[in-house]
């Protein structure tokens, strides 16, 4: 049976994210963990900006993120994993 994800290792590193309107992350994420409920405004690696409205605390979102904005983000305890 073919394994389409053979070259995709599980998440192996992560760091807390401090939302910022001017500073991009040092690494793109593979997963964004949101610790508490709220909105999360991000810039994806494509450059598109989106807001996750009412993101659920304790959830992991499979997003390739380059920046989490302070303006428009009300959720907290955000962790970027790669």
C-alpha positions as CSV (number, residue, x, y, z in Angstrom):
1,X,0.0,0.0,0.0
2,X,1.3,3.5,-0.9
3,X,2.1,5.9,2.0
4,X,1.4,9.4,0.7
5,X,2.8,10.9,4.0
6,X,6.0,8.8,4.2
7,X,8.2,11.9,3.9
8,X,6.1,13.9,6.4
9,X,7.6,13.6,9.9
10,X,5.3,14.3,12.8
11,X,5.6,17.7,14.5
12,X,8.9,17.7,16.4
13,X,9.4,21.3,17.6
14,X,7.3,24.2,18.8
15,X,7.4,27.6,20.6
16,X,5.0,30.0,22.1
17,X,3.9,32.8,19.7
18,X,3.6,36.4,20.8
19,X,1.2,38.0,18.3
20,X,2.8,41.0,16.5
21,X,1.7,43.4,13.8
22,X,5.3,43.9,12.6
23,X,7.4,40.8,13.3
24,X,7.0,37.6,11.3
25,X,7.8,34.2,13.0
26,X,11.3,32.8,12.8
27,X,9.9,29.6,11.3
28,X,6.8,28.7,9.3
29,X,4.4,26.6,11.3
30,X,2.9,23.2,10.3
31,X,0.3,23.4,13.1
32,X,-1.1,26.3,15.1
33,X,-2.2,25.4,18.7
34,X,-4.7,27.8,20.2
35,X,-4.9,27.5,24.0
36,X,-7.9,29.6,24.7
37,X,-11.0,30.6,22.7
38,X,-11.0,33.7,20.5
39,X,-10.2,35.0,17.1
40,X,-6.8,34.5,15.5
41,X,-5.6,36.7,12.6
42,X,-2.7,35.2,10.6
43,X,-0.7,35.6,7.5
44,X,-0.2,32.3,5.7
45,X,3.0,31.4,3.9
46,X,1.2,32.3,0.7
47,X,0.9,35.9,2.0
48,X,-2.9,35.6,2.3
49,X,-4.3,37.1,5.6
50,X,-7.2,35.3,7.2
51,X,-8.9,35.5,10.6
52,X,-10.0,32.3,12.3
53,X,-13.2,33.5,13.9
54,X,-14.1,31.9,17.2
55,X,-11.1,29.5,17.2
56,X,-11.6,26.9,19.9
57,X,-9.2,26.7,22.8
58,X,-7.3,23.4,23.0
59,X,-7.6,22.9,19.2
60,X,-4.8,22.4,16.7
61,X,-5.1,23.9,13.3
62,X,-3.0,22.5,10.4
63,X,-1.9,25.9,9.1
64,X,1.3,27.0,7.4
65,X,1.6,30.4,9.1
66,X,4.3,33.1,8.8
67,X,2.8,35.7,11.2
68,X,0.2,36.0,13.9
69,X,-1.1,39.5,14.2
70,X,-1.8,41.3,17.5
71,X,-4.6,43.3,15.9
72,X,-7.5,41.0,15.4
73,X,-6.3,38.3,17.7
74,X,-8.2,37.8,20.9
75,X,-7.2,34.1,21.6
76,X,-4.2,33.5,23.8
77,X,-1.7,30.8,24.6
78,X,-0.9,30.3,20.9
79,X,1.9,27.8,20.1
80,X,3.5,27.3,16.6
81,X,4.6,23.8,15.9
82,X,6.8,22.6,13.1
